[in-house]
Amino acid sequence: MILIETDQAGAGTSVAADDVLVVEDLRVYYDTSQGVLKAVDGVSFSLQQGKRLALVGESGSGKSTLATALMGMTTAPGRIHGGHVYLSGRDLLAMNRGDMHMARLSEIALVPQGAMNSLNPVIRVRKQIIDGIIDHAEGKKPTKDELNERVEELLRTVGLPASVARMYPHELSGGMKQRVVMAIGTALSPKLIVADEPTSALDVVVQRQIMETLGHLQEGLNASVILIGHDMGLIAQFADMVGIMYAGKLVEIGPVDAIFENPQHPYTQLLIQSLPSFNKKTEFNGIPGLPPTLLNLPVGCSFSPRCPFVMDTCKVDEPVSREVLPGQRASCHLFEGDQE
């Protein structure tokens, strides 16, 4: 994967030919009575077809806001302050409402957090699956038999029996509801699946099953996946790449093995060190301090008040993203002397 390199103006300079998604200098701000809150501030990355990127970070780091922006679902008081999101060469942020509506499900799909809140409790599963199919049908509408066959195929793909189509969401377990949401999201074979904490509120056994199902779906479609989550164990087993977010910024990104075995950014290092180990008995070490308030960010590096390696320049100048190891980038003044 080749990441976009941006200058201070946010201009992209390097994109791989097989990148299905290119996010360039994305900024999502919220207008509040206390001022402007920079929920996503200058995030850039790219993702190749068929690859899996996980975004992790503490609550409030901007992960879900980023997912919402990719789906074109940012609403007031939130707004897209700047940047570009190219999906197969088309800028999603430049689309009108009608084009973005048609791009959802067919090109980019969301597997949301909390399936019970996403499914209509008074509509049977079958109708909730076919609504999107019919809405995106061009020309002749599919017949009832074709729709029934497609619904059964989608349910079978996510590991559910055909009988689920006749059921209401409240009749399903948490894991079954999540599978239904995944069937809806992949009904039109999208190029990109955005999964926003798809295993929250599920027990560990079901979590693993859901992630395996998501992996099978992605491989079958040869789609790309952006997984947002907190469970580092699941992420380590699922993702190809890991991006670490802090205070609205992508502070490090790289291959999953490199991030876990050789993290470069001080925040990533502390995050990995805070994970419990089953191999040896060690004292639990959390990250000192609290994330900054996005309405009142520190000058310079947002992580400087918590960083064990803080320098004077960290309190004045904002670090830029640079390649610190092959395929691994970090935003930190510690690497300013390194050769790009």
N, C-alpha and C positions, 0 to 999 in steps of 0.2 A: 504494500500500500504506500502510495506517495502522498504525503500531506501537503496541503497548500501552504506555501510560505507567504506571509503577509508583511507588508511594511506598515508604517505607522498610519497610513491612510487606509489600510485594510485591503489592498489590491492583491488578488491571487496571482501567483506566478508559476505554479507547477501542478499539473493535473495528469493523472495516469489515464491512458486511453480506455481502460476497462473499469473506471470508477462509475458506479451506478448512482452514487450520491456524492455531491460536493457541497459542503457547508462553508461559506466564506464570510468571515467577520460578522457573524450573526449577533445582533443586539436586540434584546427584548426588555423594554422598560415599562414600569408601572408608575402612573401619575397618582400621587397620593397628596393628602392635605399637608403632609410634612415634607414633601419634596419628591424628587424622582428616585425610584428604586430600580437599580440596575440588576435585574434578575438573571439575565444572560448578557454578558458583556464581552464582545469580540471573540466569539468561539469559531474556530476554523478546523475542519477535518474532512477527510474523504473516506469513502468505503467502497470496496470493490464488490462486484457481483458475486453472490454466494458466500460472502464473509459475514462474520458475526462480531459486532462491536458492543461491549458492555460499558455503560457509563455508571460510575459509582461516586459516592461522596456523601458527606453528612447531609441531614435534612436542611433544606433551604439553600442548597448549593446551585440550584438551577436546572436539575436534571429533567423534572417533569415539565417545567416551563419550556425547555428546549424541545421536548417531544410535542407539546401543544403547538409550538411554532412550526415544526415540520409538517404537522397535519393541517396547517392553515386555520387553527381554531383559537388563536389568540383573540380575546375579547376585552373590551374596556373594563377596568382602567388600564389594562395592558395594551401595548402597541409594539409593532415592529419598528424599532428606531433606525435600523440599517442592516445591510448585509444581503447575501444571496443564498438561496438553497436550490441547487440544480439537481434534478432527478432525471437521469438519462438526457442531460443537456437542456432540459426545460426548467426555467426558474419558477419554482412554486410560489414564491412571494410576489411575482409579477402577474400571476394569473388573476382573472376576474373571478367573481364568486361562482359563476356557473361552471367554468373550466375546473376550478379547484374541487367543486362538488363531484364532478365526473372523475377526477383523478383519484379521489378517495375510493378505496376498495379495489379499483382496477389497477392502480399504479402504486399507491402507498396505503397501508392499512394499519389500524391501531388495535392492539390487544390491550384493553384498558385495565387499570387496577380496580378491583372490586367488581366482579362480574354481576353480582346481584343488583348493583346500582346502574348497570349498563343495560340490562335486559328489562323489557317491559313486563311487569308481573301479571298482566291480564291478557297477554297475547301468547298463543302457543309458539313453541320453538320453530315449527315449520315456517310459519308466516314471517317470523323475524329473520330467518335465513333468506327467504326468497324476496323479501322487500328490496334489498340491495341489488339482487340479480335483475329483477324486473325494472328497477329504476335506471339501471345502466344499459338495458337492452337497446340496441340500435336496430331500427327496421322492424322486422317481424318479431313479435313477442314470443317467448318460449311457451310451449303447450303445458298443460297441467301435468301430463305424464313426464315430460322432460324435466319439469321443475321437481317433481317427486323423486325422479331418478337422481337428479343432482343433489338434492337434500340428503338422500340415503348415502350417496357417495361421500359427501362432506362429513357426515356423522361417522361413517365407517373409518374415514381417514383419521379422525381425532379419537378413535377408540370407543365410540358410542353406538349402541344398537339403533336400528331404524325406528323403534318404538318411541324413542325420545322425541321425535318430531311432533308427536301428538300431545306432549306434556307441556305443562306450564313451568316457568322457572322455579316457583316455590316447591315443586315436586322433586327437584334435583338437588344433589349434594353440592357442596362448594366446588369440588373438583370437576363435577359434571357441568356445572354452569360455566366454569372457566373454559372447558373444552368446547361448549357451544359458542362462546364468544370467539374462540379461535377458528371455529368452522365458519362463522360469519365473516371474520376478517380475511380469510383466505378463499372466499367463495369465488372471487374473480381473478385469482392467481396474480397477486400484486408482485411488483419487483422488490419492494421494501416493506418489511414488517417492523413496526415500532411496538415493542412490548414493554409497557410501563408497569413494572413490579407485578408480573402476572401470577406470582405465587404467594402474594401477601395473604395472610389470614388462613393459610392452608397448612396442614400438618406436614412433617418432613417427608413422609412416604409419598403423599400426594404431590408435594412440590417436585420431587424427583420425576414422578410420572408425567407431570405437566411439562417440565423442561425437556424430557425425552420426546414427548409428542410435538412440542414446538420445533425441536431439532429435526424430526422426521418430516414435518410439514415444510420446513425451510429447504431441506435437501431435495424433497420431491419437486418443489417449485423452482429450485436453484435461485431462490430469493436471497436478499441480504437482510440481516436482522440488527436492529439496535435494541439492546436489552438494558433496561434501567432497573437497578436493584440495589439491595444492601447486603444480600447474602453472598459473601466472598467465596464460600465453598461452591455454591452453584455456579457462580460466575467463572471460577477457575476451571470447572469441568465443561462449561458451555462455550465460552467466548474464544475467538481467535485473537482479538485485540481488546485492550482495556483502556478507557479514558477516565482520568481522575479529575473531578470537578471540585472547585472550591470557590465560594463567594462569587458565583456567576461566571467563572473562568475555567477553561480546560487547562489545568496546570501540568499535566503529563499524559502522554499517550504512547502506547507501544504494544508489542506482542505480549500475550497473556503470561507466558513463561518469564519473559524479561521483567515484567512489572512485579511479579511475585518473588522472583529470585534475586533481582538486582534493581530495585526501585531507585530512581535518581533524585526526584524532588523530595525535599525534607518532609513535606506533608504526606506524600506517598509512603515514605519510609516509616513514619510514625503510624500511619494507618495499617500497614502490613504488620508492624511490630505489636499492635494492639490486638491482633487476632489470637484466640486461644490455640494452644498446641496440644495435640493428643500424644505426641512423641516424647515430650519432656515436661517436667513439672517446673513451671516458672511463675514468677509473680506477675499478676496482671498489671499492665502499664497502659493507661489510657492517654489520649492526647491532652496535654495541659491546656487550660483555658477554654474559651468558647468561640465559635465562629463569629465573625464580625456582623454587626447590623448592616444590612445592605443599604440602608438610608444614610449611614455614617461610616463609610469604609475608610480604613487607614490610608494615609498618603503613601504612595509607593506600592510595595508588595502587600497584598491583603493578608498574607500569612505571617508577616513579620512579627506581630505581637506574640505569636505562639512558637515561632521558629527557634530551634536551639542553635542555629548557625547564623543568626541575624547579623548583618553588617550595617554600617552607616548608610550605604547606598540603598539598602532595602527600604529604609524609611523615607526615601526621597523619590527614587525612580521606580517606575513600574517595569518589571522584567518582561522580556519578549521571549516567545517560544523559539527554541533552537534545537537542532539535532545534537543530542549528547552522546548517543551510541547509535549504531546502524539501525534504522527503523524506529528509534525511540527518541521522543522529543519531550522537553521540559521547559517550563518558564521559571528560571531562577538565576539570580545574579552570580551564583557559585560557578556557573559555566561560561561566564562572559569572556574569559581568556581562552576558551577552547576554540579550535578551528571549526568553522561551519562546514 
